[in-house]
Amino acid sequence: ISFNAIDSALSCLKNCQSFINSGMDMATQVALDLVESFNEEEDVNNMDKVMLEYATMDRELNHYIKAFEETINQVKREKPENLPDLENLAQEKFLEMESKNSDSDLQSNEKYMYFKDQLKEMKKQC
């Protein structure tokens, strides 16, 4: 059984994570610029919402990648005669992970926590 296509797709998904990280970095910088230049609380709050949306995307993408990796590793270990429906197996794992989500998960995202710390520091200086 060859998993080259799946490995390639997972590699592309991991590449998407770098775009999410870049987006979070840019959103942080925009929020800091807003605090420094205009101190518009509503705009800063909007950037906070953007960061939480990025954190949501990051969590979902991580779960999706992990579900597929676990499924592929399981199939490689078990070496079944007939290839199971990988998509359904991975989807089940993904939904199981997603069912355990909470808003506090987003608050503990490393980039989001950095964003909040940077905002707090910037507000002290202004």
C-alpha positions as CSV (number, residue, x, y, z in Angstrom):
1,I,0.0,0.0,0.0
2,S,1.4,3.4,-1.0
3,F,0.5,6.4,1.0
4,N,2.5,8.9,-1.1
5,A,-0.6,10.9,-2.1
6,I,-1.8,11.2,1.5
7,D,1.6,12.1,2.7
8,S,1.8,14.8,0.0
9,A,-1.7,16.1,1.0
10,L,-0.6,16.2,4.7
11,S,2.5,18.1,3.7
12,C,0.3,20.7,2.0
13,L,-1.9,21.0,5.1
14,K,1.1,21.5,7.3
15,N,2.2,24.3,4.9
16,C,-1.2,25.9,5.5
17,Q,-0.3,26.1,9.2
18,S,2.6,28.5,8.3
19,F,0.0,30.7,6.6
20,I,-2.2,30.7,9.7
21,N,0.9,31.6,11.8
22,S,1.8,34.4,9.4
23,G,-1.8,35.7,9.6
24,M,-1.7,35.7,13.4
25,D,1.6,37.6,13.4
26,M,0.2,40.2,11.0
27,A,-3.0,40.5,13.1
28,T,-0.9,41.1,16.2
29,Q,1.2,43.8,14.5
30,V,-2.0,45.5,13.2
31,A,-3.5,45.5,16.7
32,L,-0.3,46.9,18.2
33,D,-0.2,49.6,15.6
34,L,-3.9,50.5,16.4
35,V,-3.1,50.8,20.1
36,E,0.0,52.9,19.5
37,S,-1.5,55.2,16.8
38,F,-5.2,55.5,17.5
39,N,-6.1,53.6,20.7
40,E,-9.4,52.6,19.1
41,E,-10.8,50.0,21.5
42,E,-13.4,48.7,19.0
43,D,-10.8,48.1,16.3
44,V,-8.5,46.3,18.8
45,N,-11.5,44.2,19.9
46,N,-12.0,43.3,16.2
47,M,-8.4,42.2,15.9
48,D,-9.0,40.0,19.0
49,K,-11.8,38.3,17.2
50,V,-9.6,37.8,14.2
51,M,-7.0,36.2,16.4
52,L,-9.6,33.8,17.9
53,E,-10.7,32.9,14.4
54,Y,-7.1,32.1,13.4
55,A,-6.8,30.1,16.6
56,T,-9.9,28.1,15.7
57,M,-8.5,27.4,12.2
58,D,-5.2,26.4,13.7
59,R,-6.9,24.0,16.2
60,E,-9.1,22.5,13.5
61,L,-6.2,22.0,11.1
62,N,-4.1,20.4,13.8
63,H,-6.9,18.0,14.6
64,Y,-7.4,17.1,11.0
65,I,-3.7,16.5,10.4
66,K,-3.5,14.4,13.6
67,A,-6.6,12.4,12.7
68,F,-5.1,11.4,9.3
69,E,-1.6,10.7,10.7
70,E,-3.1,8.5,13.4
71,T,-5.3,6.7,10.9
72,I,-2.4,6.1,8.5
73,N,-0.1,4.9,11.2
74,Q,-2.7,2.5,12.5
75,V,-3.2,1.0,9.0
76,K,0.5,0.7,8.5
77,R,0.9,-1.1,11.9
78,E,-2.1,-3.4,11.3
79,K,-1.4,-4.1,7.6
80,P,-5.0,-5.3,6.8
81,E,-5.6,-7.4,3.7
82,N,-8.2,-4.9,2.4
83,L,-7.6,-1.2,2.7
84,P,-10.2,0.3,5.0
85,D,-12.0,3.5,4.2
86,L,-9.3,5.9,5.4
87,E,-11.5,9.0,4.9
88,N,-14.2,7.7,7.2
89,L,-11.7,6.4,9.8
90,A,-9.9,9.8,9.8
91,Q,-13.2,11.7,9.9
92,E,-14.3,9.7,13.0
93,K,-11.0,10.5,14.8
94,F,-11.3,14.2,13.7
95,L,-14.9,14.5,15.0
96,E,-13.9,12.8,18.3
97,M,-11.1,15.4,18.8
98,E,-13.4,18.3,17.8
99,S,-16.1,17.1,20.2
100,K,-13.6,17.8,23.1
101,N,-13.1,21.5,22.0
102,S,-13.8,24.3,24.3
103,D,-13.4,28.1,24.1
104,S,-10.6,27.9,26.7
105,D,-8.6,25.9,24.2
106,L,-8.5,29.0,22.0
107,Q,-7.5,31.2,24.8
108,S,-4.5,29.0,25.5
109,N,-3.2,29.1,21.9
110,E,0.4,30.2,22.0
111,K,0.1,33.0,19.4
112,Y,-3.1,34.3,21.0
113,M,-1.5,34.4,24.5
114,Y,1.4,36.3,22.9
115,F,-1.0,38.7,21.3
116,K,-2.8,39.4,24.6
117,D,0.6,39.9,26.4
118,Q,1.8,42.3,23.7
119,L,-1.4,44.3,23.8
120,K,-1.2,44.6,27.6
121,E,2.4,45.8,27.4
122,M,1.5,48.3,24.6
123,K,-1.4,49.7,26.5
124,K,0.8,50.3,29.6
125,Q,3.1,52.4,27.4
126,C,0.4,54.5,25.9
